[in-house]
Amino acid sequence: MKTTILRKLGLAVLMAMILGGVAACDDQGPAEEAGENIDDAMEDAGEGMEELGENIQESAEDAQN
């Protein structure tokens, strides 16, 4: 009887730790947020450079005609 109570208690503690760990994974730390901001900024810069390249190419084609 004592072992079943301890087993149930151990299982309850284990489940609480797992649920707590899963809930903690949802929160992003400042380093993760900064990394995402850097990723977004780099993506925006890349898109801007691509658009600039297209505009330069169009201008060069227009200048040839």
Backbone bond lengths (Angstrom), bond angles and torsions (degrees), N, CA, C in turn:
res aa  C-N    CA-C-N  psi(-1)  N-CA   C-N-CA  omega(-1)  CA-C   N-CA-C  phi
1 M - - - 1.447 - - 1.530 109.91 -
2 K 1.319 116.56 -42.13 1.453 120.36 -178.84 1.526 111.04 -65.15
3 T 1.321 117.32 -36.22 1.466 120.09 -179.10 1.520 111.60 -70.31
4 T 1.328 118.46 -33.70 1.467 119.51 178.66 1.521 110.76 -69.48
5 I 1.317 116.78 -36.23 1.476 119.65 177.58 1.524 109.43 -66.11
6 L 1.337 116.71 -44.30 1.461 120.31 178.47 1.526 111.24 -64.32
7 R 1.317 116.20 -38.61 1.464 120.49 178.80 1.528 110.45 -63.80
8 K 1.327 117.35 -45.14 1.461 121.45 178.64 1.525 111.31 -64.39
9 L 1.328 116.14 -41.02 1.452 120.70 178.48 1.532 110.44 -64.51
10 G 1.315 116.61 -43.39 1.468 121.06 178.18 1.515 111.34 -62.47
11 L 1.324 116.52 -41.99 1.465 120.88 178.44 1.527 111.01 -64.47
12 A 1.331 116.91 -40.11 1.466 120.65 178.73 1.526 110.78 -65.12
13 V 1.331 116.91 -41.23 1.463 120.57 178.61 1.523 109.81 -65.09
14 L 1.323 117.54 -43.35 1.462 121.55 179.07 1.527 110.89 -60.93
15 M 1.322 117.15 -44.87 1.468 120.66 179.73 1.525 110.79 -63.91
16 A 1.318 117.51 -39.49 1.464 120.77 179.00 1.522 110.39 -64.25
17 M 1.330 117.39 -39.73 1.466 120.84 178.98 1.530 110.90 -66.70
18 I 1.320 116.97 -40.83 1.461 120.45 179.30 1.524 110.42 -65.12
19 L 1.328 116.81 -46.03 1.469 120.08 179.19 1.517 111.22 -63.64
20 G 1.317 117.29 -38.65 1.464 120.55 177.20 1.514 111.37 -64.44
21 G 1.326 117.18 -38.98 1.454 121.07 178.52 1.519 112.03 -66.62
22 V 1.309 116.75 -40.68 1.470 120.72 178.60 1.523 110.37 -65.81
23 A 1.313 117.18 -41.38 1.463 120.41 179.41 1.525 110.71 -65.91
24 A 1.316 117.50 -35.45 1.466 120.74 -179.34 1.522 111.32 -71.02
25 C 1.318 118.39 -24.26 1.466 121.12 -179.07 1.523 111.78 -69.33
26 D 1.322 117.94 -23.49 1.455 120.95 -179.43 1.525 112.00 -70.30
27 D 1.308 117.74 -29.93 1.460 121.18 -178.38 1.524 109.94 -79.59
28 Q 1.320 115.90 128.81 1.458 120.38 178.22 1.520 108.98 -96.81
29 G 1.293 114.29 138.48 1.446 119.91 177.63 1.513 110.72 -81.25
30 P 1.319 117.33 172.78 1.464 121.08 -178.98 1.530 112.63 -62.74
31 A 1.327 117.57 -33.39 1.466 119.85 179.98 1.526 110.66 -68.16
32 E 1.332 117.16 -40.00 1.462 120.20 178.89 1.528 110.92 -66.50
33 E 1.332 116.75 -40.60 1.466 120.08 178.11 1.521 110.74 -64.98
34 A 1.325 116.92 -41.23 1.466 120.12 178.33 1.520 110.02 -63.82
35 G 1.318 117.21 -40.80 1.462 120.78 177.97 1.522 112.07 -61.98
36 E 1.312 116.48 -41.73 1.463 119.59 177.58 1.526 110.99 -65.35
37 N 1.328 117.16 -39.44 1.464 120.46 178.23 1.524 110.56 -63.65
38 I 1.323 116.79 -40.17 1.466 120.30 177.90 1.514 110.18 -65.34
39 D 1.333 117.22 -43.30 1.462 120.62 177.82 1.527 111.45 -58.97
40 D 1.331 115.87 -44.77 1.471 120.09 179.63 1.528 110.87 -63.47
41 A 1.326 116.68 -42.14 1.466 120.22 -179.44 1.521 110.66 -65.11
42 M 1.322 117.47 -40.66 1.461 120.72 179.54 1.526 111.03 -66.86
43 E 1.322 116.33 -38.22 1.461 120.03 178.02 1.526 110.48 -64.98
44 D 1.334 116.46 -43.52 1.460 120.64 177.98 1.527 110.96 -62.64
45 A 1.334 116.26 -41.58 1.463 119.79 179.50 1.526 110.45 -64.61
46 G 1.317 116.96 -40.50 1.462 120.79 178.45 1.518 111.65 -62.98
47 E 1.308 116.21 -41.95 1.464 120.03 178.34 1.528 110.33 -64.82
48 G 1.334 116.08 -40.20 1.461 119.86 178.46 1.522 111.55 -64.11
49 M 1.319 116.94 -40.68 1.465 120.56 178.79 1.519 110.94 -66.44
50 E 1.325 116.49 -38.72 1.464 120.23 177.95 1.526 110.46 -63.26
51 E 1.330 116.41 -43.64 1.469 120.47 178.68 1.527 110.69 -64.19
52 L 1.332 116.51 -40.54 1.460 120.76 177.95 1.526 110.72 -61.67
53 G 1.327 116.22 -42.81 1.460 120.51 178.39 1.526 111.75 -61.90
54 E 1.315 116.21 -41.40 1.467 119.92 178.17 1.528 110.82 -64.11
55 N 1.337 116.98 -41.41 1.464 120.55 179.07 1.527 111.39 -64.60
56 I 1.329 117.08 -40.22 1.467 120.74 178.30 1.518 109.86 -64.40
57 Q 1.330 116.30 -42.31 1.458 120.18 -179.94 1.530 110.73 -64.22
58 E 1.316 117.27 -42.71 1.460 120.74 177.95 1.526 110.95 -63.19
59 S 1.333 116.91 -41.67 1.461 120.64 179.12 1.528 110.77 -63.61
60 A 1.323 116.60 -40.43 1.455 120.26 179.06 1.521 110.77 -65.38
61 E 1.330 117.21 -40.31 1.467 120.58 178.09 1.523 110.89 -65.80
62 D 1.339 116.86 -40.05 1.461 120.69 178.60 1.525 110.50 -65.87
63 A 1.318 117.10 -36.59 1.462 121.10 -179.17 1.526 110.80 -68.25
64 Q 1.315 118.49 -30.72 1.457 121.95 179.75 1.525 111.22 -74.34
65 N 1.314 116.50 -27.45 1.472 120.11 -177.61 1.461 110.91 -86.54
